[in-house]
Every structure is written in C-alpha cells, then in structure tokens.
Amino acid sequence: MNGDYEAMSKRQSITLIGAGVVGAVLLIFGIVWSTVIFDRFEKVPSDLNRVVDLDGTYTVVDTSFTDQLTGNATIAGLLESGALSQLTANPAITGLLGNPALGALIANPEIIGLISDPAVMQLLGSPELAALLGNPVVLGALADPAVIGGLSDPATLAALATANPTLAAVFADPSTLAILTDPTFAGLVTSGALTTLMASPEILGLLGDPAVVAALANPVVGALIADPAALGLLLDPRTTAILASPADLPTIEIPVNIHRIREGLEVVGDNLSIRERITTTNTATDGGVPGFEPTDLTLLVDRSTKIYVEGTEGGRKGQWGLPFHTSKTTPYSSWISAASQTFDAVFEAEDKTLGLDTYRFAVDVTNAPMGVNDPATGLPLVFDTHTVIWVEPNTGAGVDATVQDTVSALAPDGTKYVRFANDLKYRDTTVLALVDEADNNKDKLKVYGTILPWASGIVGAVILALSAIVGLMIRRGGREQSA
C-alpha cells in the first residue's frame, strides 16, 4: 500500500510542479508584457493610411481687384505722379467723385462732350441759366420751333416778342436775352443737348454747381472722366480704403475643401516616414485656389512619441499628433502649418465625440510674430489662431478639429490688416471614420494592454497558489499516512 501511495504522490507532485510552472510563467508573462513588451506595440502603425477632409472658407487678398487697380494706366500714372493723392485731398473733388449723379453723367457720351467745352461749362454754371430754365414761360417758348430757329437772330426774336406779349416780358430782361442770344446756348438747344440735360435734373444740378464746374476743369478729373474704367476703379469703396491706408487691401472669402492623405512609407528604427499630400479646392468653381497649389511632403515621425524627427520636410517640429495616454496637465508643442511654427496645445475639457470619450485641447495665440514682413507694405506679419482638437486620450488620435487662423499685417498703431484667414472644420464623414478607428484602437489597447496581462497574471497567480496549497495538503497527507 505504501508503494502505491508513494507512486501516486510522485505523479501528483509532478502534476503540481507542472501546474506551478505554468502559473509562474503566466504570472511572469503578465508582468513582463505590461511593463516591458506592450509599450513597444504603442506606436504609429507602419501601414498608416488616413484621409481627412476639412471644409470651410479662406479669406485672401483680392488680387483680381488690386491687379485691375495697378494695371490701369490712368490710375497708375496718377499714383506715380502723386496727383491722385492731391486730388483726393480736395474736398470739392472728392465730393464730386462721390456724387451718385457722376455715374449718370459719365455714362452719357453727349454730355461728356459738353464738359470738354469751357464755354458750355461756364454757361451751365451761371445762375442766370438756372433762373431761365426755371421759368415755365421760357420753357414753353423754347418748345416753339420758330423760337428755336430765331435764337441765332436777335431781330427774329424781337419780331416774335412783338407778336407775343408774354415773350416780350421775358425778352425785356437783359440777362435772359443775353443767354438766349448766346451762340453757346443756341448750340445746346439746336443740338438737343439742352433737352437731354433737362431730362436728367440730377446731372443738370451737378453741372450747375460752380464748385463742380471748377472740379471738372481740373485736368486730373478730366483724365479720369475720359477713362470710365479708371473712374469706376477710383469710385470703388475698396480704392477709397486703399487711398486712406495703403495697407487696407481688399479681401474676398472663398469656400474651400482641404483634402489631406497621409500614408506610411518606411520604418527605420523607431522612425516612420509618412507621405503627406494636400489638395485645396475652391468648392464654388471646383478648381484650385491660386497661391495654394497641391503639396506632397515626406514627414519623419517618431512612432512612439509622435514627435517630428529633425530633418523632416518643411522644417516641421513639435508634435505630429498627441501621444498615447494623453495627459490633461501637459501642454503639447504642436506644429501649426499656417504659421510655420509650433504653439502649445492645452487641455480644456473632457467631451464626447459621437459617443466617444475625448479630451478637448486648444491652441490660442494672438499677435505671434511670424518673422517676416508683408511684401505689399513692409509691415511685420503676425499670427492669430484658435485651433481646437478632440483626441481619444488612450491612443492620442485626433478625431475632430476646428481651425481659425489669421495672418495680418500689423501697423504701428496696432491696427491689423488681414492677409490670409481660414475657418475650417473636419467634415462629418471624416469625424465618423476617425471616431470608429480610434474606438477600435482604444479597444485593442484595452485588450492587449490591460485585459491580457492582468488576466494572464491573475490566472498564473491563482494556478501557482492552488499548486502550492494542494502540494502542502498532499505533503501533510503523506506525513499522516507514514504515521
């Protein structure tokens, strides 16, 4: 009996030792996996393939307008000579140029022709003509072809007056008679120009203003009136703003889509090279945006820290993305492309993005020097931004973002003139795809980084403990059997 018991005990001991070894291995595996091995798996995947679309607007300098302004020979000549500044410094002239009736005046070639005749302009500016045209008797008389035919012959007018007592009273006024018998007035009447003017009271009122007449006699004004395109440019409020401040260039807003593709290329050590391609599209025309041609860069990123490696194209540095196990208390130096420099992304709050727990980080910057000057004015360029990103904290993966950047020329008095601005947001389909990807990766981290090592360690510890307990019980039973 003792022999059989000893054989059984020996088999049990071998089994227990084996179980204990398995338990120890599982326990050690759990500890080593979680402390040494797993962190080697927390890396940017070598097969990275991520597509992001941002929609919004670009605000840029309206070069089409500034090109028109600088390309107009009349405006360019006046600017070069300084005459335009002198012109706009004259209140009478600026009043004329700002008068809505001027547009109607220059649109009428017949009236433009009158302006070039000093005698006509002197006549139109005389108070006597205004009084005459305000007299209904005179106007009635001018409707008579016989009167019109007699304007050039005082004897004929005298005969008409004899036959018409009303006309006799009008012609008795020497000033009225002087105008009626003035060859310039006769020319206006017989050509029909006076009828045209009387049909446009706003123009007639304009030409009846002595200050306007004096302004129209200015050769610079004459050059502008002779070039309707130049006058139109000068009357544009955008030109007025530029003349008041050469830095106040006009801007336009363009609807855009930014399409960005990032693909993993090659792993060297712990560094991953990433090909980044960006295309900017004007969504109103489905064409490109001048000055924002497609880019194709190779970025070099540390797979573990997600920091740009020195030497990456474009001189980028700082964080390519926020790291694994993102901290609320750590500001992360992040590359902002519009400024070509890094700024700190700071934790703001915990949020949910499509049901996924996220951290909201923001980059807030005001008047950051860009180190270059505005080519148009020589003023220093400064950068403002309010960029918000939402990241899944375990993976550090960005799942949503809004971007509001502004590049401005900063005047000595603190006034800022926008040279470029954007207002962008991740497209809804992009957010959905990134949330799904981050959620899956978070679950993988949880399974392989927490559940697997803990389960292995706990199971190993239990097996090891049970082996020890059973071994003690068998040993105690053996001692009792021997006794």
ZARO-533458 format. One line per 8 residues: number of its first residue (from 0); their letters; for each residue x negated, y, z of C-alpha. Coordinates in Angstrom, 2 decimals. Example, Ala and Ser with C-alpha at 12.3 -4.5 7.8 and 13.67 -1.06 7.14 Angstrom:
// residues 2
0	as	-12.30 -4.50 7.80  -13.67 -1.06 7.14
//
This chain:
// residues 483
0	mngdyeam	0.00 0.00 0.00  -2.79 2.38 0.90  -4.37 1.79 -2.51  -1.17 2.60 -4.35  -0.68 5.75 -2.31  -4.20 6.90 -2.96  -3.77 6.38 -6.71  -0.56 8.34 -6.68
8	skrqsitl	-2.16 11.09 -4.64  -5.00 11.29 -7.07  -2.62 11.69 -10.02  -0.65 14.33 -8.13  -3.83 16.19 -7.28  -4.89 16.22 -10.92  -1.46 17.49 -11.94  -1.54 20.18 -9.28
16	igagvvga	-5.04 21.22 -10.23  -3.94 21.46 -13.85  -0.89 23.49 -12.87  -3.06 25.70 -10.72  -5.46 26.27 -13.58  -2.56 27.18 -15.86  -1.18 29.54 -13.21  -4.57 31.14 -12.71
24	vllifgiv	-5.05 31.55 -16.45  -1.61 33.18 -16.83  -2.27 35.49 -13.89  -5.69 36.49 -15.19  -4.30 36.87 -18.70  -1.60 39.25 -17.45  -4.11 41.35 -15.56  -6.71 41.45 -18.34
32	wstvifdr	-4.07 42.07 -21.06  -2.57 45.06 -19.28  -5.86 46.60 -18.12  -8.35 45.78 -20.86  -6.80 44.40 -24.01  -3.44 46.10 -24.56  -4.76 49.64 -24.75  -6.67 48.54 -27.84
40	fekvpsdl	-3.30 48.00 -29.52  -2.06 51.55 -28.74  -3.34 53.01 -31.98  -2.03 54.78 -35.04  -1.21 51.87 -37.39  -3.64 51.37 -40.25  -0.71 50.86 -42.63  0.86 54.21 -41.69
48	nrvvdldg	3.42 55.32 -44.28  5.55 58.21 -43.15  7.73 60.55 -45.22  9.08 63.81 -43.78  11.35 66.41 -45.36  11.77 69.90 -43.92  14.47 72.24 -45.20  14.79 75.97 -44.66
56	tytvvdts	13.50 79.24 -46.06  10.29 81.03 -46.95  10.12 84.82 -46.76  7.42 86.15 -49.07  6.36 89.46 -50.59  8.49 90.19 -53.66  5.63 90.23 -56.14  8.04 90.43 -59.06
64	ftdqltgn	9.07 93.90 -57.86  5.57 95.07 -56.90  4.31 93.86 -60.29  7.01 95.92 -62.02  6.02 98.93 -59.95  2.29 98.67 -60.64  2.90 97.59 -64.24  4.96 100.65 -65.19
72	atiaglle	2.64 103.10 -66.95  4.56 106.20 -65.84  4.64 105.20 -62.16  1.02 104.03 -62.26  -0.09 107.34 -63.77  1.82 109.38 -61.23  0.42 107.28 -58.40  -3.13 107.59 -59.68
80	sgalsqlt	-2.87 111.36 -60.12  -1.20 111.87 -56.75  1.70 113.65 -58.48  4.20 111.16 -57.15  3.31 111.98 -53.55  3.66 115.70 -54.25  6.96 115.01 -55.98  8.43 113.10 -53.07
88	anpaitgl	7.21 115.76 -50.65  9.51 118.32 -52.31  12.97 118.20 -50.65  14.70 119.66 -53.69  13.27 116.99 -55.95  13.88 114.14 -53.54  17.43 115.44 -53.19  17.81 115.33 -56.94
96	lgnpalga	16.30 111.89 -57.26  18.59 110.62 -54.52  21.73 112.14 -56.05  24.04 109.40 -57.38  25.02 111.67 -60.29  21.48 111.47 -61.64  22.11 107.91 -62.77  25.08 109.03 -64.86
104	lianpeii	23.03 111.89 -66.26  20.10 109.80 -67.49  22.50 107.22 -68.92  23.78 109.80 -71.42  21.24 110.41 -74.22  23.10 113.52 -75.41  22.77 115.19 -72.03  19.13 114.10 -71.71
112	glisdpav	18.54 116.01 -74.93  20.07 119.14 -73.41  17.73 119.01 -70.43  14.74 119.41 -72.69  16.06 122.82 -73.90  15.16 125.58 -71.38  17.79 127.96 -72.81  20.53 125.37 -72.24
120	mqllgspe	19.35 124.68 -68.71  19.28 128.42 -67.94  22.80 128.78 -69.25  24.12 125.74 -67.39  22.66 127.06 -64.17  24.24 130.50 -64.47  27.13 131.38 -62.10  28.84 133.19 -64.99
128	laallgnp	29.25 129.90 -66.89  30.67 128.25 -63.79  33.23 131.08 -63.45  34.09 130.90 -67.13  34.63 127.12 -67.08  36.82 127.58 -64.00  39.16 129.94 -65.87  42.10 127.97 -67.39
136	vvlgalad	42.78 130.76 -69.90  39.24 130.42 -71.29  39.51 126.67 -71.39  42.82 126.95 -73.22  41.28 129.34 -75.70  38.34 127.00 -76.29  40.81 124.34 -77.30  41.74 126.53 -80.29
144	paviggls	39.60 125.70 -83.37  39.90 129.29 -84.51  38.30 130.49 -81.27  35.54 127.91 -81.54  34.90 128.93 -85.13  34.67 132.56 -84.07  32.18 132.12 -81.26  29.32 132.94 -83.54
152	dpatlaal	31.04 136.09 -84.86  31.99 138.79 -82.32  34.17 140.53 -84.95  36.26 137.40 -85.33  36.67 137.15 -81.56  37.76 140.80 -81.42  40.41 140.12 -84.06  41.65 137.10 -82.13
160	atanptla	41.80 139.16 -78.95  43.88 141.83 -80.69  46.42 139.19 -81.67  46.42 137.57 -78.21  46.76 139.89 -75.18  45.69 137.12 -72.80  42.45 136.60 -74.69  41.98 140.37 -74.80
168	avfadpst	41.94 140.44 -70.99  39.32 137.66 -70.92  37.13 139.26 -73.55  37.31 142.55 -71.72  34.90 141.09 -69.15  31.39 141.85 -70.50  29.76 138.89 -68.70  32.31 136.46 -70.12
176	lailtdpt	31.97 137.92 -73.56  28.18 137.69 -73.32  28.37 133.98 -72.64  30.98 133.32 -75.31  28.86 135.07 -77.89  25.60 133.46 -76.73  24.31 131.22 -79.55  23.29 128.58 -76.99
184	faglvtsg	26.86 128.39 -75.69  28.20 128.28 -79.21  25.88 125.37 -79.96  27.13 123.50 -76.90  30.74 123.99 -77.91  30.43 123.20 -81.59  28.27 120.09 -80.94  30.79 118.71 -78.47
192	alttlmas	28.17 118.65 -75.68  30.24 121.03 -73.56  33.25 118.71 -73.84  31.05 115.81 -72.71  29.80 117.79 -69.73  33.29 118.90 -68.75  34.40 115.26 -68.85  31.69 114.49 -66.27
200	peilgllg	32.22 117.00 -63.46  29.57 115.32 -61.27  26.93 115.89 -63.97  28.14 119.41 -64.66  27.93 120.17 -60.95  24.43 118.74 -60.85  23.25 120.85 -63.77  24.99 123.90 -62.32
208	dpavvaal	22.77 123.81 -59.24  19.82 126.24 -59.68  17.66 124.07 -57.43  18.39 121.07 -59.62  17.65 123.07 -62.75  14.30 124.08 -61.24  13.57 120.48 -60.30  14.45 119.26 -63.79
216	anpvvgal	11.98 121.78 -65.18  9.19 120.01 -63.30  7.09 118.09 -65.86  6.73 115.13 -63.49  10.52 114.89 -63.21  10.70 115.22 -66.95  8.29 112.29 -67.37  10.43 110.19 -65.09
224	iadpaalg	13.65 111.08 -66.84  12.02 110.29 -70.17  11.25 106.78 -68.83  14.51 105.35 -67.42  12.69 102.22 -66.21  10.27 104.34 -64.17  13.08 106.44 -62.76  15.02 103.30 -61.86
232	llldprtt	11.99 101.94 -60.01  11.45 105.25 -58.23  15.08 105.40 -57.11  14.93 101.83 -55.74  15.03 101.86 -51.89  12.10 99.43 -51.90  9.95 102.02 -53.65  11.08 104.65 -51.18
240	ailaspad	9.93 102.40 -48.34  6.55 101.83 -50.01  6.04 105.56 -50.58  6.87 106.21 -46.91  4.46 103.47 -45.83  2.26 101.64 -48.36  2.22 98.60 -46.03  6.01 98.22 -46.18
248	lptieipv	6.07 95.82 -49.11  9.47 94.35 -50.06  10.15 90.70 -49.27  12.53 88.08 -50.59  13.91 84.91 -48.98  13.56 81.63 -50.88  15.37 78.39 -49.97  12.76 75.62 -49.83
256	nihrireg	12.17 71.94 -49.19  8.83 70.72 -47.87  8.21 67.08 -48.79  5.29 65.52 -46.87  3.90 62.00 -47.32  1.23 60.54 -45.03  -0.37 57.18 -45.86  -3.09 55.28 -44.00
264	levvgdnl	-6.08 54.63 -46.25  -9.01 53.11 -44.37  -10.14 52.30 -40.84  -13.77 52.94 -39.91  -14.50 52.16 -36.28  -11.67 53.81 -34.38  -11.02 56.42 -37.05  -8.24 56.29 -39.62
272	sireritt	-8.35 58.24 -42.88  -4.90 59.47 -43.90  -3.86 60.81 -47.27  -1.50 63.77 -46.85  0.45 65.08 -49.84  2.74 68.11 -49.54  5.08 69.47 -52.21  7.00 72.73 -51.81
280	tntatdgg	10.16 73.14 -53.90  12.40 76.15 -54.43  15.76 74.44 -53.97  17.60 77.24 -55.79  15.68 76.62 -59.02  14.37 73.09 -58.36  10.94 74.44 -59.31  7.75 75.25 -57.49
288	vpgfeptd	7.05 78.24 -55.25  4.21 80.49 -56.53  1.35 80.51 -54.06  2.42 77.20 -52.54  1.10 74.67 -55.00  1.10 70.92 -54.11  -1.71 69.84 -51.78  -3.49 66.49 -51.49
296	ltllvdrs	-5.82 66.17 -48.48  -7.64 63.36 -46.72  -7.37 63.66 -42.94  -9.56 61.81 -40.46  -7.86 60.95 -37.16  -8.91 59.08 -34.01  -6.40 56.23 -33.87  -6.25 56.16 -30.07
304	tkiyvegt	-6.21 59.85 -29.12  -4.61 61.13 -32.34  -7.16 63.93 -32.46  -8.57 65.17 -35.76  -12.13 63.96 -36.25  -14.68 66.63 -37.10  -15.18 66.86 -40.84  -11.56 66.33 -41.85
312	eggrkgqw	-10.48 68.28 -44.94  -9.18 71.78 -44.34  -11.25 72.13 -41.15  -8.40 70.83 -39.01  -8.93 70.13 -35.35  -6.89 69.51 -32.22  -4.02 67.03 -32.11  -2.75 65.39 -35.28
320	glpfhtsk	0.13 64.13 -33.12  0.75 63.92 -29.39  -0.95 60.93 -27.70  0.53 57.71 -26.39  2.12 58.15 -22.94  2.57 61.89 -23.46  2.15 63.89 -20.26  4.51 66.64 -19.14
328	ttpysswi	1.73 68.53 -17.40  -0.88 68.56 -20.17  -0.92 71.32 -22.82  -1.95 69.77 -26.14  -4.07 71.75 -28.57  -2.18 71.35 -31.85  -3.09 72.35 -35.40  -0.72 74.94 -36.94
336	saasqtfd	-1.22 74.96 -40.70  0.30 78.41 -41.36  -2.34 79.97 -39.09  -5.18 77.54 -39.88  -5.96 77.25 -36.16  -4.89 75.46 -33.00  -2.46 76.56 -30.30  -1.24 74.80 -27.16
344	avfeaedk	1.96 72.78 -27.29  3.52 72.98 -23.81  6.22 70.77 -22.29  9.61 72.47 -21.95  12.22 69.86 -21.04  13.47 66.31 -21.35  16.00 65.87 -24.13  17.83 63.23 -26.10
352	tlgldtyr	17.44 63.00 -29.87  20.12 60.81 -31.45  20.31 58.95 -28.14  16.53 58.51 -27.82  14.84 59.91 -24.70  12.41 62.59 -25.85  10.17 65.32 -24.50  10.54 68.80 -25.97
360	favdvtna	7.27 70.67 -26.49  6.93 74.23 -27.81  4.19 76.39 -29.29  4.91 80.06 -28.58  2.42 82.60 -29.91  2.61 86.36 -30.52  0.12 88.59 -32.36  -2.59 85.93 -32.61
368	pmgvndpa	-5.45 87.38 -34.75  -5.98 85.42 -37.95  -9.48 86.74 -38.51  -8.70 88.12 -41.98  -7.23 91.33 -43.35  -4.24 91.93 -45.57  -5.54 92.23 -49.16  -2.89 94.84 -50.01
376	tglplvfd	-3.64 97.28 -47.19  -6.74 96.12 -45.33  -4.73 95.88 -42.10  -5.51 92.90 -39.83  -3.22 89.91 -40.18  -1.60 88.46 -37.06  0.39 85.31 -36.47  3.58 84.61 -34.53
384	thtviwve	5.23 81.24 -34.10  7.98 79.47 -32.24  7.48 75.82 -33.09  9.45 73.16 -31.22  8.76 69.43 -31.48  10.57 66.49 -29.93  8.45 63.41 -29.18  9.14 59.93 -27.86
392	pntgagvd	6.84 60.02 -24.79  5.64 56.38 -24.77  4.40 56.45 -28.35  3.83 60.22 -28.68  5.66 60.02 -32.01  7.32 63.20 -33.25  10.95 62.62 -34.22  12.21 66.17 -34.85
400	atvqdtvs	10.88 69.70 -35.21  11.82 73.28 -35.96  9.19 75.71 -37.24  9.36 79.51 -37.28  6.06 81.07 -38.35  5.35 84.68 -39.32  2.20 86.22 -40.79  2.22 90.03 -40.60
408	alapdgtk	0.00 92.99 -41.34  -0.44 94.87 -38.05  -0.53 98.68 -38.27  -2.41 100.78 -35.67  0.90 101.95 -34.17  1.93 98.33 -33.56  4.35 98.08 -36.48  4.25 94.70 -38.18
416	yvrfandl	4.88 94.19 -41.89  5.83 90.66 -42.87  3.66 89.00 -45.48  4.96 85.46 -45.01  7.52 83.78 -42.77  9.19 80.41 -42.66  12.20 78.97 -40.88  12.19 75.19 -41.25
424	kyrdttvl	13.78 72.13 -39.69  13.43 68.39 -40.17  16.13 67.03 -42.46  18.77 64.91 -40.70  17.79 61.78 -42.66  14.17 62.30 -41.63  15.13 62.58 -37.95  17.20 59.39 -38.18
432	alvdeadn	14.33 57.44 -39.77  11.76 58.75 -37.27  14.02 58.02 -34.28  14.50 54.42 -35.49  10.76 54.00 -35.98  9.89 55.49 -32.59  12.58 53.43 -30.84  11.24 50.21 -32.36
440	nkdklkvy	7.65 51.07 -31.47  8.69 52.02 -27.94  10.34 48.60 -27.53  7.21 46.88 -28.82  5.09 48.79 -26.31  7.51 47.80 -23.57  7.47 44.12 -24.57  3.76 43.77 -25.18
448	gtilpwas	2.56 46.37 -22.71  4.85 45.66 -19.74  7.10 42.63 -20.03  4.49 40.23 -21.46  1.66 40.93 -18.99  3.98 41.19 -15.99  5.84 38.03 -16.93  2.55 36.22 -17.51
456	givgavil	1.12 37.45 -14.21  4.26 36.65 -12.21  4.68 33.18 -13.74  0.99 32.48 -13.23  1.13 33.64 -9.62  4.24 31.52 -8.94  2.68 28.41 -10.50  -0.53 28.99 -8.59
464	alsaivgl	1.34 29.48 -5.33  3.52 26.42 -5.87  0.47 24.34 -6.73  -1.18 25.43 -3.52  1.94 24.77 -1.43  2.57 21.35 -2.96  -1.11 20.50 -2.60  -1.00 21.34 1.09
472	mirrggre	2.12 19.25 1.52  0.56 16.26 -0.24  -2.58 16.57 1.84  -0.53 16.74 5.04  1.46 13.68 3.92  -1.78 11.83 3.26  -3.06 12.53 6.74  0.18 11.29 8.27
480	qsa	0.05 8.12 6.13  -3.51 7.44 7.28  -2.43 7.87 10.90
//
